[in-house]
Amino acid sequence: RGNRVVAVLQGTEDQKTAAAVHDQCRHKFGALACPTKVLFHPALPVLASGKIDLVALTSWLKDQI
């Protein structure tokens, strides 16, 4: 219902890696759970606790999609 599966990897963009992630997800989880896009973020935003800052990452994703 308006949501899509997107993979975000930390690092520089690499089409071979993106294709491999896409293929592995399709193989393990099926076409419906496979990410529609594989995006690369240079350094995932983290909170003081070291956990990924999902609010900041969501904001970044809105600009990418």
LUMVO-26009 format. One record per residue (C-alpha): x, y, z; residue in three letters; chain; residue number from 1. Coordinates in steps of 0.1 Angstrom, whole numbers, always signed. Layout:
REM residues N
(pt (X, Y, Z), ALA, A, NUM),
...
This chain:
REM residues 65
(pt (+0, +0, +0), ARG, A, 1),
(pt (+24, +26, -12), GLY, A, 2),
(pt (+55, +11, +5), ASN, A, 3),
(pt (+85, -3, -13), ARG, A, 4),
(pt (+114, -24, -2), VAL, A, 5),
(pt (+147, -6, -7), VAL, A, 6),
(pt (+182, -18, +3), ALA, A, 7),
(pt (+206, +8, +16), VAL, A, 8),
(pt (+243, -2, +18), LEU, A, 9),
(pt (+271, +18, +33), GLN, A, 10),
(pt (+299, +26, +9), GLY, A, 11),
(pt (+304, +39, -26), THR, A, 12),
(pt (+281, +30, -54), GLU, A, 13),
(pt (+290, -3, -70), ASP, A, 14),
(pt (+267, -18, -97), GLN, A, 15),
(pt (+281, -53, -93), LYS, A, 16),
(pt (+273, -53, -56), THR, A, 17),
(pt (+239, -39, -62), ALA, A, 18),
(pt (+231, -66, -87), ALA, A, 19),
(pt (+244, -93, -64), ALA, A, 20),
(pt (+223, -80, -35), VAL, A, 21),
(pt (+192, -78, -57), HIS, A, 22),
(pt (+198, -114, -70), ASP, A, 23),
(pt (+204, -128, -36), GLN, A, 24),
(pt (+173, -112, -21), CYS, A, 25),
(pt (+152, -124, -51), ARG, A, 26),
(pt (+166, -160, -46), HIS, A, 27),
(pt (+161, -161, -8), LYS, A, 28),
(pt (+129, -140, -3), PHE, A, 29),
(pt (+111, -141, -37), GLY, A, 30),
(pt (+102, -114, -61), ALA, A, 31),
(pt (+77, -96, -38), LEU, A, 32),
(pt (+102, -91, -10), ALA, A, 33),
(pt (+131, -82, -33), CYS, A, 34),
(pt (+142, -45, -31), PRO, A, 35),
(pt (+131, -24, -60), THR, A, 36),
(pt (+163, -3, -56), LYS, A, 37),
(pt (+197, -8, -40), VAL, A, 38),
(pt (+211, +25, -28), LEU, A, 39),
(pt (+245, +34, -14), PHE, A, 40),
(pt (+251, +58, +14), HIS, A, 41),
(pt (+287, +70, +21), PRO, A, 42),
(pt (+283, +68, +59), ALA, A, 43),
(pt (+250, +56, +74), LEU, A, 44),
(pt (+238, +81, +101), PRO, A, 45),
(pt (+241, +68, +136), VAL, A, 46),
(pt (+228, +78, +170), LEU, A, 47),
(pt (+250, +83, +200), ALA, A, 48),
(pt (+242, +47, +210), SER, A, 49),
(pt (+258, +35, +177), GLY, A, 50),
(pt (+225, +24, +163), LYS, A, 51),
(pt (+214, +35, +128), ILE, A, 52),
(pt (+194, +68, +130), ASP, A, 53),
(pt (+163, +56, +112), LEU, A, 54),
(pt (+147, +91, +111), VAL, A, 55),
(pt (+178, +106, +94), ALA, A, 56),
(pt (+180, +77, +70), LEU, A, 57),
(pt (+143, +79, +61), THR, A, 58),
(pt (+148, +116, +54), SER, A, 59),
(pt (+177, +108, +31), TRP, A, 60),
(pt (+157, +81, +14), LEU, A, 61),
(pt (+129, +105, +5), LYS, A, 62),
(pt (+154, +126, -14), ASP, A, 63),
(pt (+167, +95, -33), GLN, A, 64),
(pt (+135, +80, -44), ILE, A, 65),
